[in-house]
Amino acid sequence: MTPSEEQDFTEFVQVHGDQLLRFARLLVPDAAEAEDVLQTALLRLTRHWSRQLDSPVAYVRATLVNLAKDRGRRSYLVPVPVQADPDLLTAGPDHAEAIAARAHLDQILAALPPKQRVTVVLRVIDGLSEAETAAIMECSPGTVKSNLARGLLKIRTALESSLAAAEETTR
């Protein structure tokens, strides 16, 4: 890497690093593991940086998705703790509620199978189209639709059960 390319890469990470870390955190519920996955994706990007990729962000996202899928295949080997990372949360009117909401979102996403979690993150949270999501996940748009439908159903069920539990405790 030339000094000029190194400077460009550093600027890229400074501009897009936080956004890519948030994306990684949504794909991989454990904060430390998400940072490791992002570092691996950025390392892979450095190998191709001199080619002047059309969209380095898209390359890193696709790499993150693939790494999350690989991690999901091994997830049965080691249980992953889910906890909120206060540094990644934006404080709203009540910081405690924001932390609790983020922890709840992490738990719900962690309960989804890896492909459904990736699909929900790409389609709902990042707002990508079915075609863009299918391209990143290397699957058909029909697979994206079915993964999204199943994932959203599981999320809806989890939210309804947590609301019912909350109503029971307030009675």
ZITA-V272294 format. One line per field, one symbol per residue. psi: psi as a letter, one per 40 degrees, with the letter a starting at -180 (. if undefined). Layout:
# ZITA-V272294
psi=???
This chain:
# ZITA-V272294
psi=hidddddddddddddedddddddddddhdhdddddddddddddddddedeegidgddddddddddddddddddededhihihiihddeihhadhddddddddddddddddeiiddddddddddddefiidddddddefiiddddddddddddddddddddddddddddde.
